[in-house]
Amino acid sequence: MGLYEDKISDFWGWFIENEPRIKDCIENDIGAEKELVNDRLNEFILNIGLFTWEVGINDEGSWFLTISPNGNKDLLKLSREIMREAPKDIGWLFHSGKPAKSWDRIVRVYDYKLDQTHIDTSGWLFFASAKDSGIIDLILEAGNIGHLDDDTASSAADYFVINELGEEKKIELFATIKIVAELAPAYTEGKQPVSNFKKHIEAILM
């Protein structure tokens, strides 16, 4: 981790020094300054790995920085390494994956034409089964995805799981995540509404 250690140290050194500047350009929507800050953040973070990231103020009014491993288990190890070195005393929240949310269960994804589409997941159903190792196979029944191509439907399923549980759990807990218009009859008895999803997964893990 020697090379990464130097890059991570350089990043946090810059971040701590420029933290007031980061806040100022976001709070006051200073266009040119925000672009410069975003470029520097992008440069530092992508120099460590192929992450995506987000910085801002969450719904509770706390400043946060999320560095997402984009669903990659190896990159998750590295994003956690980055966040272990995050400053502890500046009042920020630092996430090594996209956090779970309190959300409206509306998925917003882009299709193959790069058009954004909104899917209401509140009527979805799910079937989850755990292997002996505790890893979970998940099938989502979504009757309103007939208009989506396979990649967009898969992105919608990932979006749902991440918002419900967080990206780290999505990476670590699930062997497969499938989405179908209708579950096979073999799964009918065990399927549940997605309003029970988080509680059910937590019960599996106990």
C-alpha positions in Angstrom: 0.0 0.0 0.0 3.1 2.3 -0.1 2.2 4.1 -3.3 -1.5 4.5 -2.2 -0.4 5.7 1.3 1.5 8.6 -0.3 -1.4 9.5 -2.6 -4.0 9.2 0.3 -1.8 11.4 2.5 -1.4 14.0 -0.2 -5.2 14.0 -0.8 -6.1 14.6 2.9 -3.4 17.2 3.3 -4.9 19.2 0.4 -8.5 18.5 1.6 -7.8 19.8 5.2 -6.1 22.9 3.9 -8.9 23.7 1.4 -11.9 22.6 3.5 -13.1 26.2 4.0 -12.7 26.8 0.3 -14.7 23.7 -0.6 -17.6 24.8 1.7 -17.6 28.4 0.5 -17.8 27.6 -3.2 -20.7 25.1 -2.6 -22.6 27.2 -0.1 -22.3 30.3 -2.2 -22.5 28.6 -5.6 -19.4 30.3 -6.9 -19.2 28.8 -10.4 -15.6 29.3 -11.5 -14.3 28.5 -8.0 -16.5 25.4 -7.7 -15.2 24.1 -11.1 -11.6 24.5 -9.9 -12.3 22.7 -6.6 -14.1 19.9 -8.4 -11.2 19.5 -10.8 -8.8 19.2 -7.9 -10.9 16.7 -6.1 -11.3 14.7 -9.2 -7.6 14.8 -9.9 -6.7 13.6 -6.4 -9.4 10.9 -6.1 -8.9 9.5 -9.6 -5.2 9.5 -9.0 -5.8 6.9 -6.3 -8.4 4.8 -8.1 -11.3 4.7 -10.6 -13.8 6.0 -8.1 -16.8 8.3 -8.4 -17.4 10.8 -5.7 -19.8 13.3 -4.3 -19.4 16.2 -1.9 -22.0 18.4 -0.3 -24.6 18.8 2.4 -26.9 16.0 3.2 -30.6 16.2 4.2 -29.7 16.5 7.9 -27.5 19.5 7.2 -24.1 17.7 7.6 -21.2 18.1 5.2 -20.2 14.8 3.6 -17.8 13.3 1.2 -18.6 10.0 -0.5 -16.0 8.0 -2.5 -17.8 5.2 -4.3 -16.0 2.1 -5.5 -18.6 1.7 -8.3 -19.7 -1.8 -7.1 -16.1 -3.1 -7.2 -15.1 -5.2 -4.1 -11.4 -4.5 -4.6 -12.0 -0.8 -4.9 -14.1 -1.0 -1.7 -11.0 -2.1 0.2 -9.2 1.0 -1.1 -12.0 3.4 -0.5 -12.1 2.2 3.1 -8.4 2.7 3.3 -8.9 6.3 2.2 -11.6 6.9 4.7 -9.6 5.5 7.6 -7.2 8.4 7.1 -10.0 11.0 7.0 -9.8 13.9 9.5 -11.7 13.1 12.6 -12.3 16.5 14.1 -13.8 18.7 11.4 -17.4 17.6 11.6 -17.7 15.9 8.2 -19.3 12.6 7.4 -17.0 10.4 5.2 -18.5 7.4 3.3 -16.4 4.7 1.6 -19.5 3.8 -0.5 -22.8 5.4 -1.3 -24.8 5.4 2.0 -28.3 4.1 2.5 -31.0 6.8 2.3 -34.4 7.8 3.5 -35.9 8.0 0.1 -39.2 8.1 -1.9 -38.4 4.7 -3.6 -38.3 6.4 -7.0 -35.4 5.1 -9.0 -33.8 7.6 -11.4 -31.5 6.0 -14.0 -30.4 6.7 -17.5 -31.3 4.3 -20.3 -29.1 3.4 -23.4 -30.2 6.6 -25.1 -28.9 8.6 -22.1 -32.5 9.7 -21.3 -33.3 9.7 -17.6 -36.2 7.5 -16.6 -38.1 7.4 -13.2 -39.4 4.1 -11.9 -41.6 3.8 -8.8 -40.3 0.8 -6.9 -42.9 1.0 -4.1 -45.0 -1.8 -5.7 -42.1 -4.1 -6.3 -41.8 -7.5 -4.6 -38.6 -9.5 -3.7 -37.4 -13.0 -2.9 -34.2 -13.4 -1.0 -32.4 -16.6 0.0 -29.2 -16.9 1.9 -26.4 -19.4 1.3 -24.7 -21.2 4.1 -22.0 -18.6 3.9 -24.6 -15.9 4.6 -24.3 -14.4 1.1 -27.7 -13.6 -0.4 -29.3 -14.3 -3.8 -31.9 -11.6 -4.5 -34.6 -11.5 -7.1 -36.7 -8.4 -7.5 -40.1 -8.6 -9.2 -40.8 -5.3 -11.0 -43.9 -5.2 -13.1 -43.2 -1.7 -14.4 -39.8 -2.4 -16.2 -41.1 -3.7 -19.5 -40.0 -0.6 -21.3 -36.4 -0.8 -20.0 -33.4 -2.5 -21.7 -31.6 -5.1 -19.7 -28.7 -2.9 -18.6 -31.1 -0.1 -17.4 -33.2 -2.6 -15.5 -30.1 -4.0 -13.8 -29.0 -0.5 -12.9 -32.5 0.2 -11.4 -32.1 -3.0 -9.2 -28.7 -1.9 -8.0 -30.0 1.7 -7.3 -32.8 0.2 -5.2 -30.5 -2.0 -3.1 -27.9 0.7 -2.6 -30.5 3.3 -1.4 -32.1 0.7 0.9 -28.9 -0.7 2.4 -25.9 1.3 1.2 -23.3 0.4 -1.4 -21.0 -1.4 1.0 -23.6 -3.9 2.0 -24.7 -4.3 -1.6 -21.2 -5.3 -2.5 -20.5 -7.6 0.5 -23.9 -9.3 1.1 -25.2 -10.2 -2.4 -24.0 -13.0 -4.6 -26.6 -12.2 -7.3 -29.2 -9.4 -7.8 -31.7 -10.2 -10.6 -34.7 -8.2 -11.7 -37.6 -9.7 -13.6 -41.1 -8.6 -14.7 -42.7 -11.5 -12.9 -41.2 -14.1 -10.4 -41.5 -17.8 -11.4 -44.2 -19.7 -9.6 -41.6 -21.5 -7.4 -40.9 -18.2 -5.6 -44.5 -17.1 -5.2 -44.9 -18.3 -1.6 -41.8 -16.6 -0.3 -42.0 -13.2 -2.1 -42.6 -10.1 0.0 -43.2 -6.4 -0.6 -40.2 -4.2 -0.8 -41.4 -2.3 2.3 -40.1 -5.3 4.2 -36.8 -5.5 2.4 -34.4 -3.9 4.8 -35.9 -5.6 7.9 -35.8 -9.0 6.1 -32.2 -8.6 5.1 -31.2 -7.6 8.6 -33.1 -10.6 10.0 -31.1 -12.9 7.7 -27.9 -11.5 9.0 -28.8 -12.0 12.7 
